[in-house]
């Protein structure tokens, strides 16, 4: 059967003599694996279409698990995401997270729109770490593991202060904090950001500035959350950690 749909390339691997297998994340049919014949050959008309991060219009035949690209057009190449190492590192993390954490039944037009908006925002020069935290929250919700942030997950108390407990499922009030001694004590601005990020549509993101200490706590909270609930070993996250440490080395007074 012949299909045609918009999608974003979230994985691209070499296959056989001159071919590639790509995974395309779509708004209507989840993730689709496609063979792009000849994509690695110098004169291939589809070499650019098979590159990571490419937003395109894909026409393909599919009878089994893998489809075969019939034709396609690039809608947005997102060259900025490949030409800048900082942007590439964060974009690679977003697409690998989407590929590994989201099952086809969890995919949706909304999540697709969030990935598309996040990649576009990174390409425009908006803060990549903040976009990573925003998209992590969308992934957590899509995977069914969104944290409870507005009340104590144990007793329902709405008055803080709270501690952040991945093991318990989100916020723990002072009276219930003993249930998880490893729960994180976060600054109040970080709690506000987590709540905003949980509700925010990335397509509506304007300019946002987060102080360094809050950004660090946000990263730690989401890292602990994903490690507890999904336990994914992502190559892009390992590289991103190394890249961030290397970037800090070159900062003034580092």
C-alpha positions as CSV (number, residue, x, y, z in Angstrom):
1,X,0.0,0.0,0.0
2,X,1.2,3.5,-0.8
3,X,1.3,6.0,2.0
4,X,2.1,9.7,2.0
5,X,2.7,11.8,5.1
6,X,4.8,14.5,6.7
7,X,7.5,13.5,9.2
8,X,10.8,14.2,10.9
9,X,13.8,11.9,10.6
10,X,14.7,10.8,14.1
11,X,17.1,8.0,13.2
12,X,19.3,7.3,10.2
13,X,21.6,4.3,9.8
14,X,23.6,2.9,6.9
15,X,22.2,-0.3,5.3
16,X,23.7,-2.5,2.7
17,X,25.4,-1.1,-0.4
18,X,24.7,2.6,-0.5
19,X,21.3,2.5,1.3
20,X,19.9,3.9,4.5
21,X,17.2,2.9,6.9
22,X,15.5,5.9,8.5
23,X,12.9,6.2,11.2
24,X,10.4,8.9,10.5
25,X,8.2,10.3,13.3
26,X,4.8,11.3,11.9
27,X,1.8,13.1,13.3
28,X,-0.7,10.5,12.2
29,X,1.1,7.1,12.1
30,X,3.7,7.2,14.9
31,X,7.1,6.0,13.9
32,X,7.7,4.6,10.4
33,X,10.9,2.7,9.4
34,X,11.8,3.3,5.7
35,X,14.5,2.0,3.4
36,X,15.9,4.8,1.3
37,X,17.7,3.1,-1.6
38,X,20.9,4.7,-2.9
39,X,20.8,7.4,-0.2
40,X,24.5,7.1,0.5
41,X,25.5,7.5,-3.2
42,X,27.0,10.8,-4.2
43,X,24.3,11.7,-6.8
44,X,21.3,10.4,-4.8
45,X,18.3,12.7,-5.0
46,X,17.2,11.5,-1.5
47,X,20.5,11.8,0.4
48,X,19.4,15.0,2.1
49,X,15.9,13.7,2.8
50,X,17.5,10.8,4.7
51,X,19.5,13.0,7.0
52,X,18.8,13.3,10.7
53,X,16.4,16.1,11.8
54,X,15.0,16.6,8.2
55,X,11.4,17.6,8.1
56,X,9.9,16.2,4.9
57,X,7.0,14.9,2.9
58,X,7.5,11.1,2.5
59,X,5.7,8.8,0.0
60,X,6.4,5.1,0.6
61,X,5.2,1.6,0.0
62,X,4.7,-0.6,3.0
63,X,3.6,-4.2,3.3
64,X,5.6,-5.4,6.4
65,X,7.5,-3.8,9.2
66,X,9.7,-1.7,6.9
67,X,8.5,0.6,4.2
68,X,10.4,1.6,1.0
69,X,10.6,5.3,0.1
70,X,9.0,6.0,-3.3
71,X,9.4,9.7,-3.4
72,X,9.7,12.7,-1.1
73,X,10.3,16.4,-0.7
74,X,12.2,18.4,2.0
75,X,10.0,20.8,3.8
76,X,12.7,22.1,6.2
77,X,16.2,20.8,6.2
78,X,17.2,22.2,9.6
79,X,20.7,22.7,8.4
80,X,21.5,24.8,11.5
81,X,21.1,21.7,13.7
82,X,23.9,20.0,11.8
83,X,26.2,22.9,11.3
84,X,26.5,24.0,14.9
85,X,27.8,21.4,17.4
86,X,25.9,22.8,20.4
87,X,22.6,22.7,18.5
88,X,23.4,19.3,17.0
89,X,24.1,17.8,20.4
90,X,20.8,18.9,21.9
91,X,18.8,18.1,18.8
92,X,20.3,14.6,18.7
93,X,19.2,14.1,22.3
94,X,15.7,15.2,21.5
95,X,15.2,12.9,18.6
96,X,16.9,9.9,20.3
97,X,14.7,10.4,23.4
98,X,11.6,10.5,21.1
99,X,12.8,7.3,19.3
100,X,13.6,5.3,22.4
101,X,11.0,6.5,25.0
102,X,7.9,6.8,22.8
103,X,6.0,3.7,21.7
104,X,3.9,3.9,18.5
105,X,0.7,3.8,20.6
106,X,1.9,6.8,22.6
107,X,2.7,8.9,19.6
108,X,0.3,11.8,18.8
109,X,0.0,14.8,16.6
110,X,0.6,16.9,19.7
111,X,3.9,15.3,20.5
112,X,4.9,15.5,16.9
113,X,4.2,19.2,17.0
114,X,6.2,19.6,20.2
115,X,9.3,17.9,18.6
116,X,8.9,20.0,15.5
117,X,8.7,23.2,17.5
118,X,11.6,22.3,19.8
119,X,13.9,21.6,16.8
120,X,12.8,24.9,15.1
121,X,13.5,26.8,18.4
122,X,17.0,25.3,18.7
123,X,17.6,26.2,15.1
124,X,16.5,29.8,15.8
125,X,19.0,30.1,18.6
126,X,16.7,29.7,21.7
127,X,18.2,28.2,24.8
128,X,18.9,24.4,24.0
129,X,19.0,23.2,27.7
130,X,15.7,24.8,28.5
131,X,14.1,23.3,25.3
132,X,15.5,19.9,26.4
133,X,13.8,20.2,29.8
134,X,10.5,21.3,28.1
135,X,10.6,18.4,25.7
136,X,11.5,15.9,28.4
137,X,8.3,16.9,30.2
138,X,6.3,16.2,27.0
139,X,8.0,12.8,26.6
140,X,7.3,12.0,30.3
141,X,3.6,12.8,29.8
142,X,3.3,10.9,26.5
143,X,4.9,7.8,28.1
144,X,2.5,8.0,31.0
145,X,5.0,9.1,33.6
146,X,4.2,12.8,34.2
147,X,5.2,13.9,37.7
148,X,2.5,15.2,40.2
149,X,3.6,18.7,40.9
150,X,0.7,20.6,42.4
151,X,0.0,18.5,45.5
152,X,1.7,15.9,47.7
153,X,1.5,12.6,45.8
154,X,1.1,10.8,49.1
155,X,-1.5,12.8,51.1
156,X,-2.8,15.3,48.7
157,X,-1.6,18.4,50.6
158,X,-1.4,21.5,48.4
159,X,0.7,23.6,50.8
160,X,4.4,23.4,50.3
161,X,7.3,23.3,50.7
162,X,7.7,20.1,48.7
163,X,10.5,17.7,47.8
164,X,10.8,16.2,44.4
165,X,10.6,12.4,44.5
166,X,10.8,10.3,41.3
167,X,10.3,7.1,43.4
168,X,7.0,8.4,44.9
169,X,5.8,10.0,41.7
170,X,6.4,13.7,42.2
171,X,5.9,16.2,45.0
172,X,6.2,15.1,48.7
173,X,5.2,17.5,51.4
174,X,7.3,18.0,54.5
175,X,5.2,15.5,56.5
176,X,5.6,12.8,53.9
177,X,9.2,13.5,52.9
178,X,10.4,10.7,55.1
179,X,9.0,8.2,52.6
180,X,11.9,9.0,50.2
181,X,15.1,10.2,51.9
182,X,16.7,10.7,48.5
183,X,14.0,13.2,47.4
184,X,15.4,16.5,46.0
185,X,14.9,19.8,47.7
186,X,14.3,22.3,44.9
187,X,14.2,26.1,44.9
188,X,10.7,27.5,44.7
189,X,11.5,29.0,41.2
190,X,12.3,25.5,40.0
191,X,9.0,24.2,41.1
192,X,7.3,27.0,39.2
193,X,9.3,26.2,36.1
194,X,8.4,22.5,36.3
195,X,4.7,23.4,36.5
196,X,5.0,25.9,33.7
197,X,6.9,23.3,31.5
198,X,4.3,20.7,32.3
199,X,1.6,22.8,30.9
200,X,3.4,24.8,28.2
201,X,3.0,24.2,24.5
202,X,6.5,24.6,23.0
203,X,5.0,26.3,19.9
204,X,4.1,29.2,22.2
205,X,7.6,29.6,23.8
206,X,9.0,33.1,23.7
207,X,12.4,34.2,25.0
208,X,13.0,32.7,28.5
209,X,16.0,33.2,30.8
210,X,16.7,30.8,33.6
211,X,19.5,31.5,36.2
212,X,22.3,28.9,36.2
213,X,21.4,27.4,39.6
214,X,17.8,26.8,38.6
215,X,18.8,25.3,35.2
216,X,21.1,22.9,37.1
217,X,18.3,21.8,39.5
218,X,15.9,21.4,36.6
219,X,18.4,19.1,34.8
220,X,19.0,17.1,37.9
221,X,15.3,16.7,38.6
222,X,14.5,15.5,35.1
223,X,17.5,13.3,34.9
224,X,16.5,11.5,38.1
225,X,13.0,11.2,36.9
226,X,13.9,9.6,33.6
227,X,16.5,7.3,35.2
228,X,13.9,6.0,37.6
229,X,10.9,5.6,35.3
230,X,12.5,4.8,31.9
231,X,16.1,3.9,32.6
232,X,17.2,4.6,29.0
233,X,20.9,4.5,28.0
234,X,21.1,7.1,25.4
235,X,24.3,7.7,23.4
236,X,23.3,11.3,22.8
237,X,22.9,11.9,26.5
238,X,26.3,10.6,27.2
239,X,27.8,12.8,24.5
240,X,25.8,15.8,25.7
241,X,27.1,15.4,29.2
242,X,30.7,15.3,27.9
243,X,29.9,18.3,25.6
244,X,28.5,20.4,28.5
245,X,31.5,19.6,30.7
246,X,33.8,20.6,27.8
247,X,31.8,23.8,27.2
248,X,32.0,24.8,30.9
249,X,35.8,24.4,30.7
250,X,36.0,27.2,28.2
251,X,33.7,29.6,30.0
252,X,35.2,32.6,31.8
253,X,36.3,31.9,35.4
254,X,35.5,28.2,34.8
